[in-house]
Amino acid sequence: MQTTQKADDRWKFIHELDEEYLKGGVILSEWCVFIVRSADLAFASGAFLATILTAAAGIEAYLRSQQATSSASTLFQLIAGSELDQGHIEELHAIRRYRNRWVHVANPCDDASLINEPEKLESELEEMSARAVRVLRKTIYSDQWV
């Protein structure tokens, strides 16, 4: 029962973000919509690492569509080339850097923290996934029309 309650709380958090950031209308590519929905499902289900990775992909898809840029651009370049305010850019880079720690693991055999402190790591992932969902919403709702 507690798992259902936590999932309900996470869905409520997502809906509150929509209420906070969406004040008009936005046009999103179908790729972006699909990725955002996947990030939401991962977050609500408690798949926090999947949430972070998928939210970063959603941010990249959105920025790529806004900038109409080639697929050769990195997420770093897309963020740097955006017209977002400096605070928002810093948030995006924080998510990108955190994602990179998981995607580009320097030494996969250095797993002592995973073995010895899994609760600490899970708590960190949960916190960062909520942050990633927030930044994703802030990004996809950054260019609204009324």
C-alpha positions as CSV (number, residue, x, y, z in Angstrom):
1,M,0.0,0.0,0.0
2,Q,2.8,2.4,0.8
3,T,4.3,2.0,-2.7
4,T,0.9,3.1,-4.2
5,Q,0.9,6.1,-1.9
6,K,4.4,7.1,-3.0
7,A,3.5,6.7,-6.6
8,D,0.4,8.8,-6.1
9,D,2.5,11.5,-4.4
10,R,4.9,11.5,-7.3
11,W,2.1,11.9,-9.8
12,K,0.8,14.7,-7.7
13,F,4.2,16.3,-7.8
14,I,4.3,16.1,-11.6
15,H,0.8,17.7,-11.8
16,E,1.9,20.5,-9.5
17,L,4.9,21.2,-11.7
18,D,2.5,21.4,-14.7
19,E,0.4,23.9,-12.8
20,E,3.4,25.9,-11.7
21,Y,5.1,26.1,-15.1
22,L,2.5,25.8,-17.8
23,K,0.6,29.1,-18.1
24,G,-0.2,29.1,-21.8
25,G,0.4,26.7,-24.6
26,V,3.4,24.9,-26.0
27,I,4.2,23.0,-29.1
28,L,6.3,19.9,-28.6
29,S,7.5,17.3,-31.1
30,E,6.0,13.9,-30.8
31,W,9.5,12.6,-29.9
32,C,9.7,15.0,-27.0
33,V,6.2,14.2,-25.8
34,F,7.0,10.4,-25.8
35,I,10.2,10.9,-23.9
36,V,8.6,13.2,-21.3
37,R,5.8,10.7,-20.8
38,S,8.5,8.0,-20.3
39,A,10.3,10.2,-17.7
40,D,7.0,10.7,-15.9
41,L,6.3,7.0,-15.8
42,A,9.8,6.2,-14.5
43,F,9.5,8.9,-11.8
44,A,6.1,7.8,-10.6
45,S,7.2,4.2,-10.6
46,G,10.3,5.0,-8.5
47,A,12.8,4.2,-11.2
48,F,14.9,7.2,-10.3
49,L,18.0,6.5,-12.4
50,A,15.8,5.9,-15.4
51,T,14.0,9.2,-14.6
52,I,17.2,11.2,-14.7
53,L,18.5,9.6,-17.9
54,T,15.1,10.0,-19.6
55,A,14.6,13.5,-18.4
56,A,18.0,14.5,-19.8
57,A,16.9,12.9,-23.1
58,G,13.7,14.9,-23.1
59,I,15.6,18.1,-22.4
60,E,17.9,17.3,-25.3
61,A,15.0,16.5,-27.7
62,Y,13.3,19.8,-26.8
63,L,16.5,21.9,-27.2
64,R,17.3,20.1,-30.5
65,S,13.8,20.9,-31.8
66,Q,14.0,24.5,-30.7
67,Q,17.4,25.1,-32.2
68,A,16.8,23.0,-35.3
69,T,20.4,21.8,-35.0
70,S,22.2,18.8,-36.4
71,S,22.4,15.5,-34.4
72,A,26.1,16.1,-34.0
73,S,25.5,18.7,-31.3
74,T,26.1,17.5,-27.8
75,L,23.8,18.2,-24.9
76,F,26.4,20.6,-23.5
77,Q,26.4,22.5,-26.8
78,L,22.6,22.6,-27.0
79,I,22.4,24.0,-23.5
80,A,25.1,26.6,-24.2
81,G,23.3,27.6,-27.5
82,S,19.9,28.0,-25.8
83,E,18.4,31.4,-25.1
84,L,17.5,30.4,-21.5
85,D,18.4,32.5,-18.5
86,Q,21.7,31.8,-16.7
87,G,20.1,30.2,-13.7
88,H,18.1,27.8,-15.9
89,I,21.3,27.0,-17.9
90,E,23.1,26.2,-14.6
91,E,20.3,23.8,-13.6
92,L,20.4,22.1,-17.0
93,H,24.2,21.6,-16.6
94,A,23.8,20.2,-13.1
95,I,21.4,17.5,-14.4
96,R,23.7,16.9,-17.4
97,R,26.7,16.4,-15.1
98,Y,24.9,14.1,-12.8
99,R,23.6,12.1,-15.7
100,N,27.1,11.9,-17.1
101,R,28.3,10.3,-13.8
102,W,26.0,7.4,-14.5
103,V,26.3,7.2,-18.3
104,H,30.1,7.5,-18.4
105,V,31.2,5.5,-15.3
106,A,34.9,6.0,-15.0
107,N,35.6,2.8,-13.1
108,P,32.7,0.3,-13.0
109,C,34.6,-1.9,-10.5
110,D,34.7,0.9,-8.0
111,D,31.3,-0.1,-6.6
112,A,31.9,0.0,-2.8
113,S,29.3,2.8,-2.3
114,L,26.7,0.8,-4.2
115,I,27.4,-2.2,-1.9
116,N,28.0,-0.5,1.4
117,E,25.5,2.5,1.3
118,P,22.7,1.6,-1.2
119,E,20.1,3.7,0.9
120,K,22.3,6.8,0.6
121,L,22.6,6.4,-3.1
122,E,18.9,5.7,-3.6
123,S,18.0,8.8,-1.6
124,E,20.4,10.9,-3.8
125,L,18.9,9.4,-6.9
126,E,15.4,10.1,-5.7
127,E,16.3,13.7,-4.9
128,M,18.0,14.2,-8.3
129,S,15.2,12.6,-10.2
130,A,12.7,15.1,-8.7
131,R,15.1,17.9,-9.6
132,A,15.4,16.4,-13.2
133,V,11.6,16.2,-13.6
134,R,11.3,19.9,-12.4
135,V,14.0,21.1,-14.8
136,L,12.5,19.1,-17.6
137,R,9.1,20.8,-17.1
138,K,10.8,24.2,-16.8
139,T,12.5,23.6,-20.1
140,I,9.7,22.3,-22.2
141,Y,7.4,25.1,-20.9
142,S,10.1,27.8,-21.5
143,D,8.6,29.1,-24.8
144,Q,4.8,29.5,-24.2
145,W,2.2,31.3,-26.1
146,V,-1.1,32.5,-24.8
